[in-house]
Amino acid sequence: MSTEVTIPTITDGVTEPEETVRIQLVGFEEPPVGPVFTGRIEDKS
């Protein structure tokens, strides 16, 4: 199972190294019990 998540970014004209994002769904439990999802931010220019 998979899904696509869109995270809006701002075009700033600066060349940057590959960037990643880390998302973890949490509830009220401590410590967080949800799985960690990682992905990369793609340059669409």
C-alpha distance matrix in Angstrom:
0.0 3.8 7.1 10.7 13.4 17.0 19.8 23.2 25.6 29.3 30.9 33.8 35.0 34.7 33.2 30.9 29.0 25.2 23.7 20.6 19.1 18.0 16.4 16.5 16.2 19.4 21.5 25.1 24.8 26.5 25.2 21.8 19.3 15.9 13.8 14.8 12.7 14.8 15.1 18.1 20.2 21.2 24.7 24.8 28.6
3.8 0.0 3.8 7.0 9.9 13.4 16.2 19.6 21.9 25.6 27.1 30.0 31.2 31.0 29.6 27.4 25.7 21.9 20.4 17.5 16.0 15.4 14.0 14.9 15.0 18.5 21.0 24.7 24.8 26.2 24.8 21.3 19.4 15.7 13.5 13.6 10.8 12.3 12.0 14.8 16.6 17.5 21.0 21.1 24.9
7.1 3.8 0.0 3.8 6.6 10.0 13.0 16.3 18.9 22.6 24.3 27.3 28.8 28.9 27.9 25.9 24.6 21.0 19.2 16.5 14.7 14.6 12.9 14.3 14.2 17.9 20.3 24.1 24.7 26.2 25.0 21.3 20.0 16.2 14.4 14.1 11.0 12.2 11.5 13.9 14.9 15.8 19.1 18.9 22.7
10.7 7.0 3.8 0.0 3.8 6.6 9.9 12.9 15.4 19.0 20.6 23.7 25.1 25.4 24.6 22.8 21.9 18.4 16.6 14.4 12.8 13.6 12.5 14.8 15.2 18.9 21.6 25.3 26.1 27.4 26.2 22.4 21.7 17.9 16.2 15.0 11.5 11.7 10.0 11.6 11.9 12.6 15.6 15.3 19.1
13.4 9.9 6.6 3.8 0.0 3.8 6.5 9.8 12.6 16.3 18.4 21.4 23.3 23.5 23.1 21.2 20.6 17.4 15.0 12.8 10.6 11.6 10.3 12.9 13.3 16.8 19.6 23.2 24.3 25.4 24.3 20.7 20.5 16.9 15.6 14.0 10.8 10.9 9.5 10.9 10.5 12.0 14.9 14.8 18.5
17.0 13.4 10.0 6.6 3.8 0.0 3.8 6.3 9.3 12.9 15.0 18.2 20.2 20.8 20.8 19.3 19.4 16.6 14.3 12.9 11.1 13.0 12.2 15.2 15.8 19.1 21.8 25.2 26.6 27.6 26.6 23.0 23.3 19.8 18.7 16.8 13.7 13.0 11.0 11.2 9.5 10.6 12.7 12.3 15.7
19.8 16.2 13.0 9.9 6.5 3.8 0.0 3.8 6.4 10.2 12.8 15.6 18.0 18.3 18.7 17.0 17.4 15.0 12.3 11.3 9.3 11.6 11.3 14.6 15.6 18.5 21.4 24.4 25.9 26.5 25.4 22.2 23.1 19.9 19.0 16.6 13.9 12.8 11.0 10.7 8.5 10.4 12.1 12.5 15.4
23.2 19.6 16.3 12.9 9.8 6.3 3.8 0.0 3.8 7.0 9.9 12.8 15.5 16.4 17.4 16.4 17.7 15.9 13.5 13.5 12.1 14.8 14.8 18.0 19.0 21.6 24.3 27.1 28.9 29.4 28.5 25.3 26.5 23.5 22.7 20.2 17.6 16.2 14.1 13.0 10.0 11.2 11.6 11.5 13.8
25.6 21.9 18.9 15.4 12.6 9.3 6.4 3.8 0.0 3.8 6.7 9.2 12.0 12.7 13.9 13.1 14.8 13.7 11.5 12.5 12.0 15.2 16.0 19.6 21.1 23.6 26.5 29.1 30.7 30.8 29.6 26.7 28.2 25.3 24.3 21.4 18.8 16.8 14.5 12.6 9.1 10.1 9.7 10.3 11.9
29.3 25.6 22.6 19.0 16.3 12.9 10.2 7.0 3.8 0.0 3.8 6.0 9.2 10.5 12.7 12.7 15.2 15.0 13.4 15.2 15.2 18.5 19.5 23.0 24.6 26.9 29.7 32.1 33.8 33.7 32.6 29.9 31.6 28.8 27.9 24.9 22.4 20.2 17.9 15.5 11.9 12.3 10.7 11.2 11.5
30.9 27.1 24.3 20.6 18.4 15.0 12.8 9.9 6.7 3.8 0.0 3.8 5.9 8.1 10.2 11.3 14.2 14.5 13.9 16.3 17.1 20.7 22.2 25.8 27.6 30.1 33.1 35.6 37.1 36.9 35.6 32.9 34.4 31.6 30.3 27.2 24.5 21.9 19.1 16.2 12.5 11.9 9.3 9.6 8.8
33.8 30.0 27.3 23.7 21.4 18.2 15.6 12.8 9.2 6.0 3.8 0.0 3.8 5.5 8.7 10.1 13.6 14.8 14.4 17.3 18.4 21.9 23.8 27.3 29.4 31.7 34.6 36.9 38.3 37.8 36.5 34.1 35.9 33.3 32.0 28.7 26.3 23.5 21.0 17.9 14.4 14.2 11.5 12.5 11.2
35.0 31.2 28.8 25.1 23.3 20.2 18.0 15.5 12.0 9.2 5.9 3.8 0.0 3.8 6.6 9.2 12.9 14.5 15.1 18.4 20.1 23.8 26.0 29.6 31.9 34.4 37.5 39.9 41.1 40.5 38.9 36.6 38.2 35.5 33.9 30.5 27.9 24.8 22.0 18.6 15.3 14.3 11.0 12.1 9.8
34.7 31.0 28.9 25.4 23.5 20.8 18.3 16.4 12.7 10.5 8.1 5.5 3.8 0.0 3.8 6.1 9.9 12.2 12.9 16.5 18.6 22.2 24.8 28.4 31.0 33.3 36.6 38.8 39.7 38.8 37.1 35.0 36.7 34.3 32.5 28.9 26.6 23.3 20.8 17.3 14.5 14.0 11.3 13.4 11.7
33.2 29.6 27.9 24.6 23.1 20.8 18.7 17.4 13.9 12.7 10.2 8.7 6.6 3.8 0.0 3.8 7.1 9.6 11.3 15.0 17.8 21.4 24.3 27.9 30.7 33.2 36.7 39.1 39.7 38.7 36.8 34.6 36.1 33.6 31.5 27.8 25.4 21.9 19.2 15.6 13.2 12.4 9.9 12.6 11.2
30.9 27.4 25.9 22.8 21.2 19.3 17.0 16.4 13.1 12.7 11.3 10.1 9.2 6.1 3.8 0.0 3.8 6.6 7.9 11.7 14.6 18.0 21.1 24.7 27.7 30.1 33.6 36.0 36.4 35.2 33.3 31.2 32.7 30.3 28.2 24.5 22.2 18.7 16.3 12.8 11.0 11.1 9.6 13.1 12.7
29.0 25.7 24.6 21.9 20.6 19.4 17.4 17.7 14.8 15.2 14.2 13.6 12.9 9.9 7.1 3.8 0.0 3.8 6.2 9.8 13.2 16.4 19.8 23.2 26.4 28.9 32.6 35.0 35.0 33.8 31.6 29.6 30.8 28.5 26.1 22.3 20.2 16.5 14.3 10.9 10.2 10.6 10.3 14.0 14.4
25.2 21.9 21.0 18.4 17.4 16.6 15.0 15.9 13.7 15.0 14.5 14.8 14.5 12.2 9.6 6.6 3.8 0.0 3.8 6.8 10.4 13.6 17.0 20.4 23.6 26.4 30.1 32.7 32.7 31.7 29.5 27.2 28.1 25.6 23.0 19.3 16.9 13.1 10.6 7.2 7.1 7.8 8.7 12.4 13.7
23.7 20.4 19.2 16.6 15.0 14.3 12.3 13.5 11.5 13.4 13.9 14.4 15.1 12.9 11.3 7.9 6.2 3.8 0.0 3.8 7.0 10.4 13.6 17.1 20.3 22.9 26.6 29.1 29.3 28.4 26.3 24.0 25.1 22.6 20.3 16.6 14.3 10.8 8.7 5.8 5.4 7.9 9.5 13.0 14.8
20.6 17.5 16.5 14.4 12.8 12.9 11.3 13.5 12.5 15.2 16.3 17.3 18.4 16.5 15.0 11.7 9.8 6.8 3.8 0.0 3.8 6.8 10.2 13.6 16.8 19.5 23.3 25.9 25.9 25.2 23.0 20.5 21.4 18.9 16.5 12.8 10.6 7.0 5.6 4.1 5.6 9.0 11.6 14.7 17.2
19.1 16.0 14.7 12.8 10.6 11.1 9.3 12.1 12.0 15.2 17.1 18.4 20.1 18.6 17.8 14.6 13.2 10.4 7.0 3.8 0.0 3.8 6.6 10.2 13.3 16.0 19.7 22.4 22.7 22.1 20.2 17.5 18.5 15.8 13.9 10.4 8.3 5.7 5.4 6.0 7.0 10.8 13.6 16.1 18.9
18.0 15.4 14.6 13.6 11.6 13.0 11.6 14.8 15.2 18.5 20.7 21.9 23.8 22.2 21.4 18.0 16.4 13.6 10.4 6.8 3.8 0.0 3.8 6.8 10.3 12.8 16.5 19.2 19.1 18.6 16.6 13.8 14.8 12.3 10.5 6.9 5.8 4.5 6.7 8.9 10.6 14.2 17.3 19.6 22.6
16.4 14.0 12.9 12.5 10.3 12.2 11.3 14.8 16.0 19.5 22.2 23.8 26.0 24.8 24.3 21.1 19.8 17.0 13.6 10.2 6.6 3.8 0.0 3.8 6.7 9.5 13.2 16.2 16.5 16.5 14.9 11.7 12.4 9.6 8.5 5.8 5.2 6.3 8.7 11.4 12.7 16.2 19.3 21.1 24.3
16.5 14.9 14.3 14.8 12.9 15.2 14.6 18.0 19.6 23.0 25.8 27.3 29.6 28.4 27.9 24.7 23.2 20.4 17.1 13.6 10.2 6.8 3.8 0.0 3.8 6.2 10.0 12.9 12.9 13.1 11.6 8.1 8.7 6.0 6.0 4.6 6.3 8.8 11.8 14.9 16.5 19.9 23.0 24.8 28.1
16.2 15.0 14.2 15.2 13.3 15.8 15.6 19.0 21.1 24.6 27.6 29.4 31.9 31.0 30.7 27.7 26.4 23.6 20.3 16.8 13.3 10.3 6.7 3.8 0.0 3.8 7.1 10.5 11.1 12.4 11.6 7.8 8.0 5.2 6.9 7.5 8.8 11.9 14.5 17.7 19.0 22.2 25.3 26.6 30.0
19.4 18.5 17.9 18.9 16.8 19.1 18.5 21.6 23.6 26.9 30.1 31.7 34.4 33.3 33.2 30.1 28.9 26.4 22.9 19.5 16.0 12.8 9.5 6.2 3.8 0.0 3.8 6.9 7.5 9.0 8.9 5.4 6.5 5.6 8.7 9.8 12.0 15.0 17.9 20.9 22.1 25.5 28.5 29.9 33.2
21.5 21.0 20.3 21.6 19.6 21.8 21.4 24.3 26.5 29.7 33.1 34.6 37.5 36.6 36.7 33.6 32.6 30.1 26.6 23.3 19.7 16.5 13.2 10.0 7.1 3.8 0.0 3.8 5.6 8.3 9.4 6.9 7.7 8.0 11.6 13.3 15.6 18.7 21.5 24.5 25.6 29.0 31.9 33.1 36.4
25.1 24.7 24.1 25.3 23.2 25.2 24.4 27.1 29.1 32.1 35.6 36.9 39.9 38.8 39.1 36.0 35.0 32.7 29.1 25.9 22.4 19.2 16.2 12.9 10.5 6.9 3.8 0.0 3.8 6.6 8.7 7.8 9.3 10.8 14.5 16.1 18.8 21.7 24.7 27.6 28.6 32.1 34.9 36.3 39.4
24.8 24.8 24.7 26.1 24.3 26.6 25.9 28.9 30.7 33.8 37.1 38.3 41.1 39.7 39.7 36.4 35.0 32.7 29.3 25.9 22.7 19.1 16.5 12.9 11.1 7.5 5.6 3.8 0.0 3.8 5.9 5.8 6.9 9.6 13.2 15.1 18.3 21.3 24.6 27.7 29.2 32.7 35.7 37.3 40.5
26.5 26.2 26.2 27.4 25.4 27.6 26.5 29.4 30.8 33.7 36.9 37.8 40.5 38.8 38.7 35.2 33.8 31.7 28.4 25.2 22.1 18.6 16.5 13.1 12.4 9.0 8.3 6.6 3.8 0.0 3.0 5.2 7.5 10.6 13.6 14.9 18.4 21.0 24.4 27.3 29.0 32.6 35.5 37.5 40.5
25.2 24.8 25.0 26.2 24.3 26.6 25.4 28.5 29.6 32.6 35.6 36.5 38.9 37.1 36.8 33.3 31.6 29.5 26.3 23.0 20.2 16.6 14.9 11.6 11.6 8.9 9.4 8.7 5.9 3.0 0.0 3.8 6.2 9.4 11.7 12.8 16.4 18.8 22.4 25.3 27.1 30.7 33.7 35.9 38.9
21.8 21.3 21.3 22.4 20.7 23.0 22.2 25.3 26.7 29.9 32.9 34.1 36.6 35.0 34.6 31.2 29.6 27.2 24.0 20.5 17.5 13.8 11.7 8.1 7.8 5.4 6.9 7.8 5.8 5.2 3.8 0.0 3.8 5.9 8.6 9.8 13.2 15.9 19.4 22.4 24.2 27.7 30.8 32.7 35.9
19.3 19.4 20.0 21.7 20.5 23.3 23.1 26.5 28.2 31.6 34.4 35.9 38.2 36.7 36.1 32.7 30.8 28.1 25.1 21.4 18.5 14.8 12.4 8.7 8.0 6.5 7.7 9.3 6.9 7.5 6.2 3.8 0.0 3.8 6.7 9.2 12.6 15.8 19.3 22.7 24.8 28.2 31.5 33.2 36.6
15.9 15.7 16.2 17.9 16.9 19.8 19.9 23.5 25.3 28.8 31.6 33.3 35.5 34.3 33.6 30.3 28.5 25.6 22.6 18.9 15.8 12.3 9.6 6.0 5.2 5.6 8.0 10.8 9.6 10.6 9.4 5.9 3.8 0.0 3.8 6.6 9.4 12.9 16.2 19.7 21.8 24.9 28.3 29.9 33.3
13.8 13.5 14.4 16.2 15.6 18.7 19.0 22.7 24.3 27.9 30.3 32.0 33.9 32.5 31.5 28.2 26.1 23.0 20.3 16.5 13.9 10.5 8.5 6.0 6.9 8.7 11.6 14.5 13.2 13.6 11.7 8.6 6.7 3.8 0.0 3.8 6.5 10.0 13.4 17.0 19.5 22.5 26.1 27.8 31.3
14.8 13.6 14.1 15.0 14.0 16.8 16.6 20.2 21.4 24.9 27.2 28.7 30.5 28.9 27.8 24.5 22.3 19.3 16.6 12.8 10.4 6.9 5.8 4.6 7.5 9.8 13.3 16.1 15.1 14.9 12.8 9.8 9.2 6.6 3.8 0.0 3.8 6.7 10.3 13.7 16.3 19.4 22.9 24.9 28.2
12.7 10.8 11.0 11.5 10.8 13.7 13.9 17.6 18.8 22.4 24.5 26.3 27.9 26.6 25.4 22.2 20.2 16.9 14.3 10.6 8.3 5.8 5.2 6.3 8.8 12.0 15.6 18.8 18.3 18.4 16.4 13.2 12.6 9.4 6.5 3.8 0.0 3.8 6.9 10.6 13.2 16.1 19.6 21.4 24.9
14.8 12.3 12.2 11.7 10.9 13.0 12.8 16.2 16.8 20.2 21.9 23.5 24.8 23.3 21.9 18.7 16.5 13.1 10.8 7.0 5.7 4.5 6.3 8.8 11.9 15.0 18.7 21.7 21.3 21.0 18.8 15.9 15.8 12.9 10.0 6.7 3.8 0.0 3.8 7.1 10.1 13.0 16.6 18.8 22.0
15.1 12.0 11.5 10.0 9.5 11.0 11.0 14.1 14.5 17.9 19.1 21.0 22.0 20.8 19.2 16.3 14.3 10.6 8.7 5.6 5.4 6.7 8.7 11.8 14.5 17.9 21.5 24.7 24.6 24.4 22.4 19.4 19.3 16.2 13.4 10.3 6.9 3.8 0.0 3.8 6.8 9.4 13.0 15.1 18.4
18.1 14.8 13.9 11.6 10.9 11.2 10.7 13.0 12.6 15.5 16.2 17.9 18.6 17.3 15.6 12.8 10.9 7.2 5.8 4.1 6.0 8.9 11.4 14.9 17.7 20.9 24.5 27.6 27.7 27.3 25.3 22.4 22.7 19.7 17.0 13.7 10.6 7.1 3.8 0.0 3.8 6.2 9.6 12.2 15.2
20.2 16.6 14.9 11.9 10.5 9.5 8.5 10.0 9.1 11.9 12.5 14.4 15.3 14.5 13.2 11.0 10.2 7.1 5.4 5.6 7.0 10.6 12.7 16.5 19.0 22.1 25.6 28.6 29.2 29.0 27.1 24.2 24.8 21.8 19.5 16.3 13.2 10.1 6.8 3.8 0.0 3.8 6.7 9.2 12.1
21.2 17.5 15.8 12.6 12.0 10.6 10.4 11.2 10.1 12.3 11.9 14.2 14.3 14.0 12.4 11.1 10.6 7.8 7.9 9.0 10.8 14.2 16.2 19.9 22.2 25.5 29.0 32.1 32.7 32.6 30.7 27.7 28.2 24.9 22.5 19.4 16.1 13.0 9.4 6.2 3.8 0.0 3.8 6.1 9.1
24.7 21.0 19.1 15.6 14.9 12.7 12.1 11.6 9.7 10.7 9.3 11.5 11.0 11.3 9.9 9.6 10.3 8.7 9.5 11.6 13.6 17.3 19.3 23.0 25.3 28.5 31.9 34.9 35.7 35.5 33.7 30.8 31.5 28.3 26.1 22.9 19.6 16.6 13.0 9.6 6.7 3.8 0.0 3.8 5.7
24.8 21.1 18.9 15.3 14.8 12.3 12.5 11.5 10.3 11.2 9.6 12.5 12.1 13.4 12.6 13.1 14.0 12.4 13.0 14.7 16.1 19.6 21.1 24.8 26.6 29.9 33.1 36.3 37.3 37.5 35.9 32.7 33.2 29.9 27.8 24.9 21.4 18.8 15.1 12.2 9.2 6.1 3.8 0.0 3.8
28.6 24.9 22.7 19.1 18.5 15.7 15.4 13.8 11.9 11.5 8.8 11.2 9.8 11.7 11.2 12.7 14.4 13.7 14.8 17.2 18.9 22.6 24.3 28.1 30.0 33.2 36.4 39.4 40.5 40.5 38.9 35.9 36.6 33.3 31.3 28.2 24.9 22.0 18.4 15.2 12.1 9.1 5.7 3.8 0.0
